[in-house]
Amino acid sequence: MKVTEYYTVRHLLAATCSLACVALLAIGANAALDLRAPEAAKTGFTQETDSAVQLALIIGNGNYPDAAEPLSQPINDASGLAYAMRRHGFDVDMVEDATKADMTRAVERLKSRIKPGSVVMLFFGGYGVQSRQETYMMPTDAVIWKEGDVRQEGMSVETVLHAIKERGARATLAVIDASRRNPYERRFRSFSHGLAPVSAPSNALIISSNTPGKVADDTKGQHSVLVTELLNNLNAHASAEGVFNKTRVAVFRASNGAQMPSVSSSLLEDVHLNPGDDPDLTTSSIAPITTENADDPSPTSPLGHPGQP
């Protein structure tokens, strides 16, 4: 009997130990899963950030019914810059001769594609008008007879930039080439006021074609002076802020001091447009252009392939 009882107790102890081991293993597995949960969430966020893209909305308006003649440079500028930014890894949406509805749809498309961490560029070439210290990009179908029409018919640069920021963009770059004498302001003002300073959201970089309050006449070149010099400096081994500042100086020199672009920055970090400086951007090099060869584009120049994807 004692031997039988001994083996019975021994088997019970063995079974109890086995159950205890299984329970401990289950507890350990659950603990490991709990520890990995934050890592999984972190990995998911990193993947989302890594998949962020570089986006550009490029608008070139040249055919305004109220103008004495069409503007040729904004269309050429949009095509040349779109080609260059595509080669810099940007996903470009280009719109030419946009109405107010066209511009609204283009901005909505842009907003829908912005991801956390995206770098977004906005370019507008055409007529701009300031009202109540805001700059408005004018669509081709704008009907302007009084200052209130500017706010109704135009699209505020600041409103678009803030909308981009609210969508979670890492940084916003804006090129506003609209400091032209336009056919609207003389209807309700004695002289043209140029553009207003842009109040940018945080982490934004803006270059306008001239000093606030001043206008600039188009040259005879295929491209505006601002876009010509911007394309020349896109390959500079510098931050985007450095590229814009180099462009500013180049425009001042090319215009013999008649035109001084305005650069405004609220960037909180360096943003690079050259792939050798920023691993997030990939591209091939882009051949610089000069005013002399602007009318004779070569196969290696972005001007030779307007609008090519």
C-alpha positions in Angstrom: 0.0 0.0 0.0 2.7 2.4 1.0 4.5 1.8 -2.3 1.3 2.4 -4.3 0.5 5.6 -2.3 4.1 6.8 -2.9 3.8 6.4 -6.7 0.4 8.1 -6.7 1.7 11.1 -4.8 4.7 11.2 -7.1 2.4 11.3 -10.2 0.3 14.0 -8.7 3.3 16.2 -7.9 4.6 15.7 -11.5 1.2 16.6 -13.0 1.0 19.7 -10.7 4.5 20.8 -11.8 3.6 20.4 -15.5 0.5 22.5 -15.1 2.4 25.2 -13.2 5.0 25.3 -16.0 2.3 25.7 -18.6 0.7 28.5 -16.7 4.1 30.3 -16.3 4.8 29.9 -20.0 1.4 31.4 -20.8 2.0 34.4 -18.5 5.4 34.9 -20.1 4.0 34.9 -23.6 1.3 37.4 -22.7 3.9 39.7 -21.1 6.0 39.5 -24.2 3.1 40.5 -26.3 2.3 43.4 -24.1 5.9 44.6 -24.4 5.9 44.3 -28.1 2.6 46.2 -28.5 4.2 49.7 -28.2 7.0 48.6 -30.5 4.5 47.5 -33.1 2.7 50.9 -32.8 6.0 52.6 -33.2 6.9 50.5 -36.2 3.6 51.4 -37.8 4.2 55.1 -37.3 7.7 54.9 -38.7 6.5 53.1 -41.8 3.8 55.8 -42.3 6.5 58.5 -42.0 8.9 56.7 -44.3 6.1 56.5 -46.9 5.5 60.2 -46.8 5.9 61.8 -50.2 7.1 65.1 -51.7 4.2 66.9 -53.4 4.0 70.0 -55.6 1.0 72.0 -56.8 2.1 74.2 -59.7 -0.3 76.7 -61.1 0.5 78.9 -64.2 -2.1 81.4 -65.3 -1.5 83.4 -68.4 -4.7 84.0 -70.3 -6.7 86.7 -68.4 -9.5 88.2 -70.4 -9.1 91.5 -68.7 -5.4 91.8 -69.6 -4.3 93.6 -72.7 -2.5 90.5 -73.8 -1.8 87.0 -72.5 1.1 86.4 -70.1 3.5 83.9 -71.7 5.9 83.4 -68.8 3.6 81.8 -66.2 2.8 78.9 -68.5 6.5 78.4 -69.4 7.4 78.8 -65.8 4.9 76.2 -64.6 6.1 73.7 -67.3 9.8 74.2 -66.5 9.4 74.0 -62.8 7.1 71.0 -63.0 9.7 69.1 -65.0 12.5 70.1 -62.6 10.5 69.1 -59.4 9.6 65.7 -60.9 13.3 65.0 -61.3 13.8 66.0 -57.7 11.4 63.3 -56.6 8.2 65.4 -56.3 4.8 64.2 -57.3 3.6 67.1 -59.4 0.1 68.3 -60.1 0.3 71.1 -62.7 -2.6 73.3 -63.7 -2.6 75.9 -66.5 -4.9 78.8 -67.0 -6.9 77.7 -64.0 -10.4 79.1 -63.1 -11.4 79.5 -59.5 -13.1 76.1 -59.7 -9.9 74.6 -61.2 -7.8 76.1 -58.4 -10.2 74.9 -55.7 -10.2 71.4 -57.0 -6.4 71.4 -57.3 -6.0 72.5 -53.7 -8.4 69.8 -52.5 -6.5 67.1 -54.5 -3.3 68.3 -52.8 -4.8 68.2 -49.3 -6.2 64.7 -49.8 -2.7 63.4 -50.7 -0.7 65.0 -47.9 0.6 62.5 -45.3 2.4 63.2 -42.0 5.9 64.1 -42.9 5.3 65.3 -46.4 7.2 68.1 -48.0 4.8 70.2 -50.0 5.6 72.9 -52.6 3.1 75.5 -53.9 4.0 77.5 -57.0 1.7 80.2 -58.5 2.6 82.3 -61.5 0.2 84.9 -62.8 -1.5 88.0 -61.4 -1.7 88.5 -57.7 -3.5 91.3 -55.8 -3.3 92.2 -52.1 -6.4 93.1 -50.1 -6.5 93.8 -46.3 -2.8 92.8 -46.1 -3.3 89.4 -47.7 -2.1 88.3 -51.1 -4.6 86.6 -53.4 -3.8 84.4 -56.4 -6.1 85.4 -59.2 -7.8 82.7 -61.4 -8.3 83.4 -65.1 -12.0 83.9 -64.7 -11.8 86.5 -62.0 -14.2 89.4 -62.4 -12.8 92.3 -60.4 -14.3 95.8 -60.2 -13.9 96.7 -56.5 -11.6 95.5 -53.7 -14.2 93.2 -52.2 -14.2 91.3 -55.4 -10.5 90.4 -54.9 -11.4 88.4 -51.7 -14.4 86.8 -53.3 -12.8 85.9 -56.7 -9.2 85.2 -55.6 -7.6 82.5 -53.5 -5.6 83.6 -50.4 -2.0 82.3 -50.3 -2.1 82.2 -46.5 -5.3 80.2 -46.5 -3.8 77.6 -48.7 -0.6 77.4 -46.7 -2.4 77.0 -43.5 -4.6 74.3 -45.0 -1.4 72.4 -46.0 0.0 72.7 -42.5 -3.2 71.5 -40.9 -3.0 68.3 -43.0 0.2 67.4 -41.3 2.9 68.4 -43.8 6.4 68.3 -42.4 7.3 71.5 -44.3 5.8 73.8 -46.9 7.7 75.6 -49.7 5.9 78.4 -51.6 7.1 80.3 -54.7 4.8 83.2 -55.5 5.7 84.8 -58.9 2.8 87.3 -59.1 4.2 90.8 -58.4 3.1 92.0 -61.8 1.2 95.2 -62.7 -2.3 93.8 -63.1 -5.4 95.1 -64.9 -7.6 95.1 -61.8 -6.1 97.4 -59.2 -6.4 100.6 -61.4 -10.2 100.1 -61.2 -10.3 100.9 -57.5 -6.8 102.3 -56.7 -4.7 105.0 -58.1 -1.6 102.8 -58.3 -0.6 99.1 -57.9 0.3 98.1 -54.4 2.2 94.9 -55.3 1.8 91.9 -53.0 1.4 91.9 -49.2 3.9 90.1 -46.9 2.7 86.5 -46.4 2.0 85.5 -42.8 3.2 81.9 -43.0 2.4 79.0 -40.6 5.2 77.3 -38.8 7.7 75.3 -40.8 7.1 77.2 -44.0 9.5 78.9 -46.5 8.2 81.4 -49.0 9.8 83.4 -51.8 7.9 86.1 -53.7 9.1 87.7 -56.9 9.6 91.2 -55.4 9.7 93.1 -52.2 6.2 93.5 -50.7 4.4 96.6 -52.1 6.4 96.7 -55.3 5.7 95.4 -58.8 8.0 93.9 -61.4 7.6 93.9 -65.1 8.1 90.7 -67.1 11.3 90.5 -69.1 11.5 89.2 -72.7 12.8 85.8 -71.7 11.0 82.6 -72.0 10.9 82.4 -68.2 10.5 85.0 -65.5 13.7 86.1 -63.8 12.6 84.5 -60.5 12.0 81.0 -62.1 15.1 81.2 -64.2 17.3 81.8 -61.2 15.4 79.3 -59.1 16.0 76.5 -61.7 19.6 77.5 -61.8 20.0 77.1 -58.0 17.9 73.9 -57.4 21.1 71.7 -57.6 23.0 73.8 -55.0 24.2 71.7 -52.1 22.3 73.8 -49.7 19.1 73.6 -47.7 15.9 74.8 -49.4 16.3 78.1 -47.4 19.8 78.4 -48.9 18.5 77.7 -52.4 15.8 80.4 -52.0 18.4 82.9 -50.6 20.8 82.2 -53.5 17.8 82.8 -55.9 17.0 86.1 -54.2 20.5 87.4 -54.7 20.7 86.1 -58.2 17.5 87.8 -59.2 18.7 91.1 -57.7 21.9 90.9 -59.7 20.2 89.8 -62.9 17.7 92.7 -62.7 20.5 95.2 -61.9 18.9 95.9 -58.6 15.4 96.6 -60.0 13.9 93.4 -58.4 14.5 92.1 -54.9 12.6 89.0 -54.1 11.2 88.6 -50.6 12.2 85.4 -48.6 10.3 84.6 -45.5 11.1 81.5 -43.4 9.6 79.9 -40.3 11.3 76.6 -40.9 12.1 74.6 -37.7 14.4 72.2 -39.5 16.6 71.9 -42.6 14.8 70.8 -45.7 17.0 69.8 -48.7 16.0 69.6 -52.3 19.2 68.0 -53.5 19.2 64.2 -53.1 22.8 64.1 -52.1 22.0 66.2 -49.0 18.7 64.7 -48.0 18.2 60.9 -48.3 14.4 61.3 -48.4 14.6 62.9 -51.8 15.9 61.1 -54.9 16.6 62.6 -58.4 19.1 63.0 -61.2 21.0 66.2 -61.5 19.4 69.0 -63.5 21.4 71.1 -65.9 21.3 74.8 -65.0 19.9 77.3 -67.4 20.8 80.9 -68.2 19.0 83.8 -69.6 21.1 83.5 -72.8 20.0 80.0 -73.6 16.4 80.3 -72.3 15.1 80.7 -75.8 17.2 77.8 -77.2 16.6 74.9 -74.8 19.0 72.0 -75.1 18.0 68.3 -74.5 19.7 68.3 -71.1 17.9 71.4 -69.9 14.5 71.2 -68.1 13.4 74.0 -70.5 13.7 71.6 -73.4 11.0 69.3 -72.0 8.1 71.5 -70.8 5.5 69.5 -69.1 7.3 66.2 -69.6 6.5 63.7 -66.8 
